[in-house]
Amino acid sequence: MDRNQILTPRAIESLIADGHYIVINDGQVLRLDGWSEKHPGGKLAIRHMVGRDATDEINVYHSAKTLRLMAAFRIGRIQPPWTNMTPPIRGGVYRKYQDEEESIGSPSDDEEPPLATDVASVNSSTTSLELSADDELTPFNEPLIRSTSKTIECDGYGSDNSGDILHRRAFQAKADGFDPYSELKGLTDRPLPKDQTRDAFTAQTMQDEINKDLENYPSLDSETQRNITKKYQALHQRVKDEGYYDCRYVEYGKEFVRYSLLFALFIVCLRAEWYMTSAVFLALFWVGKIPHAVPQTTADKEQQQIMFTAHDAGHRGITHNFVFDTLVGLFIADFCCGLSLGWWKSSHNVHHLVTNSPEHDPDIQNCPMFVTGPGFFKSVRSSYYDFTFAWNAAADILVQYQQYTYYPTMFIARFNLYLLSWLHLLSPRSQNLGSASWTRPTEIGFMLCYWYLFGYLLLWCSIPTWTLRVGFVLVSHILTFPLHVQITLSHWATSTADLGDAESFPQRQLRTTMDVDCPTWLDFIHGGLQFQAVHHLFPRVPRHNLRKLQTLVKQFCEETGIEYKILGFVDGNKEVLSRLSEVGKQVEMLVQCQKYMAETGESGLH
């Protein structure tokens, strides 16, 4: 096959239908089948980019050396502009060539348009909200958005105005007398149609969230989104030219001194048999924070955690060398903290690519304990866990009270991380090939060392009674809860709506991520990762440079019209609790609908 040939969208669709992982990068067509199992970032990261122009994602996640190596996977080129297809993992359906004599590079002139149509309904990660003919979508009967894949209703194959279609339908509904862009929380103030089915109510609630985002963010038409992409690429070039990827190693020197001091205090107190005080210093070592001598505000209680350095290493944001940064991350996460860096990287890479997608982002798949959007109201099949999060009676109860269980759960969240770490290491998902094959056995060795040191030498041999042992574990683990609050703060209050394949990478990241505002002198407490929106745009930039980079991101948002969401720590917590409360009220409505239909015998069908 000629690696410089021009491949048509129809030809690429047929290759994908044959099971190939075809990704577009800077006009080049890459076939990544053989590389997917060896990809250090995981196979799922590639699968979520199949059929898409992943130029921005590839450029911000990989070093210049890695980018040069990608030429080996090129099988052709495209004729721009490219209209994204829906990846198969997200529900995209592709058609093979029917005629065996058709040429992959030169399809016949009279061939039918491809049917790369997303046939998944509300259970998949699209904005296609398919209702039965008998369901009523209040207050208007037809979903505004039916498809987000390449073929959009009658507009034809290769239509380049899919995003514009979505906006036209939304604005037509507004012109007809209904404003679909009311705030999501306003939904709970509407009169409840008690005979409405769960599916219809769920579809309506999801549609409202979609419509709100369509109103508040730039148009999804191809010209607007390409303009956003060009500005983002220019910004990325500026980030590279002005040295934002250069790591300030002196900052890690300061952190090392702080970590060493806290660990020394933990050992001194343990030797003095001040067990609970020792547990406090161990927790502070894990969160890397030195107590202040003056009263603190609520924001001051946030932390810079030693795991934040592991986070940098996982993104190769320290030296940008895979082996060295991975070893640093494994030592901190697995050896010092007993948590799997491999598990974190596996889920975190997917989280960055499909942020806040109910079906695909493992970071928000916490049903039935917590639900942050209406996409979970029907059972959701997780593409990450290969598991169905069923909506059941437990979810009907727990989600209604999730704003009250949020903080208590954060107190014990570290124990869940232990479980997730071992489940990952013992699963086939942790098996890496190629240059990353050594990471799994290294992780297992480091994790066993952690439990020998913490479980045996510390708890069993150094602490005399079971009462003190239990107290030590609870104190040292509960005091790490601010980390888990900060992890959820930047995403749980933002949208879970999927606006489809027309949305550009930077708009999606800014729409689903929020920054936390704080003075410069508090950066060491927040760990530099209060700039989550900035981090999601440029994940390999060292976190010590994120505050400076924030200024450029704000300018980018002003130029493109994309909202830059930023709240203080207290207001951010209020926003998360408000979101959890509103979703809980929506679930209460669903339960009322079910009770009404059970009592009256009405099916909810009209």
Buried (B, 14 or more C-beta within 10 A) or exposed (E): EEEEBEBBBBBBBBBBBEEBBBBBBBEBBBBBBEBBEBBBBBBBBBBBBBBBBBBBBBBBBBBEEBBEEBEEBBBBBBEEEBBBBBBBBBBBBBBEBEEEEBEBBEBEEEEEBBBBBBBBBBBBBBBBBBBEEEBBBBEBEEBBBBBBBBBBEEBEBBBBBBBBBBBBBBBEBBEEEEEBBBEBBEBBEEEBBBBBBBBBBBBBBBBBBBBBBBBEBBBBBBEBBBBBBEBBBEBBEEBBEEEBBEBEEEBBEEBEEBBEBBBEBBEEBBEEEEBEBBBBBBBBBBBBBEEEEEEEEEBBBBBBBBBBBBBBBBBBBBBBEBEEBBBBBBBBBBBBBBBBBBBBBBBBBBBBBBBBBBBBBBBBBBBBBBBBBBBBBBEBBBBBBEEEBEBEEEBBEBBBEBBEBBEEBBBEBBEEBBEBBBBBBEEEBBEBEEEBEEBBEBBBEBBEBBEEBBEEEBBEEBBEEEEBBEBBBBBBBBBBBBBBBBBBBBBBBBBBBBBBBBBBBBBBBBBBBBBBBBEEEBBBBBBBBBBBBBBBBBBBBBBBBBBEBBEBBBEBBEEBEBBBBBBBBEEBBEBBBEBBBBBBBBBBBBBEBBEBBEEEEEEBEE
